[in-house]
Amino acid sequence: QPLVNLLKDHQQQGHITHIDETPVQVLKESGKPPDGKKYFWVTVGGPESNIVLFHYDSSRGSEVARVLLEGTQGTVMSDDWLVYGKVCDDLKLTHIACNDHARRRFDEALKAEPKKKKTTGISKAEMGLNFYKKLYAIERRSKGASPEEKYQTRQEKSVPIWQSFIAWIEKHIDKVTPESKLGKALHYTWKLRGKLSYYCEDGHLPMSNEKAENAIRPFAIARKNFLFFDTPRGATASANLYSLIMTAKAHELNPFYYLAYVFKMLPQAKTVEDIEALLPWQLDDETLKASFSKFG
């Protein structure tokens, strides 16, 4: 836990924090049914945006998000779960939305269209996807560019596309049934238009919340196999291990050797400096492998 706490201190120094949550089953959570939903939360951030922290809680409420985001600086990237926007407002953090979620809605609208031969141009769902294809193509071409270069590119190329996209949505939004797949895509993007396009105002900011979603994905796959945790204490221990494993991987360390090193050295740590020496970016694979060989 002291090592995870130190990772959180460093994570809070980053320019942007990604956050997401996923349900888990914990059998012996006080006051909760065994089959009721509890949650693993994940935050990704830090100076290099590569510190990944998991947190278990039985709630999906704003009090948990507040604890996780308090002390965070700058910008928070998430999906549209209302808790995130509320907490960011309370903590005076800039809240931006994930474009993957908006794009996915247009994709779902396209898939829901009747399978018939088209004779009159492309559909509105395809039009929405085409706007996003152009925006994502700009980001792919800018990969590896400096934040300053990304900002310039976005201002020159992405902003005009966004302006056309939003104008197109405004023109069609009242002509589509709100409860249809396309209607939901249009209303979702219109409602979040400012938060979705905000990344254009800062070259440091990403277009989507893929870092948090990619961090959760290995856990979601493992969950299909282990199914549940027995106790909250076990879920918390697992969250800490996932934090160390995913942060080690983000720093290109072999997680097996990293955990072996931490288990060997952490009991001997007496000071904060001793614990800081165990942070992933203080180590390399060669050191870890050599230590494991001696330990073995």
Secondary structure as UniProt FT lines:
FT   HELIX           2..11
FT   TURN            12..13
FT   STRAND          16..24
FT   TURN            27..28
FT   TURN            30..31
FT   TURN            34..35
FT   STRAND          38..45
FT   TURN            47..48
FT   STRAND          51..57
FT   HELIX           62..69
FT   TURN            70..71
FT   STRAND          75..78
FT   HELIX           82..90
FT   TURN            91..92
FT   STRAND          94..97
FT   HELIX           99..111
FT   HELIX           124..141
FT   TURN            142..144
FT   HELIX           147..153
FT   HELIX           154..158
FT   HELIX           159..172
FT   HELIX           173..175
FT   TURN            178..179
FT   HELIX           181..191
FT   HELIX           193..197
FT   HELIX           198..201
FT   TURN            203..204
FT   HELIX           210..226
FT   HELIX           232..250
FT   TURN            251..252
FT   HELIX           255..265
FT   HELIX           266..268
FT   HELIX           272..276
FT   TURN            277..278
FT   HELIX           280..282
FT   HELIX           285..295
//
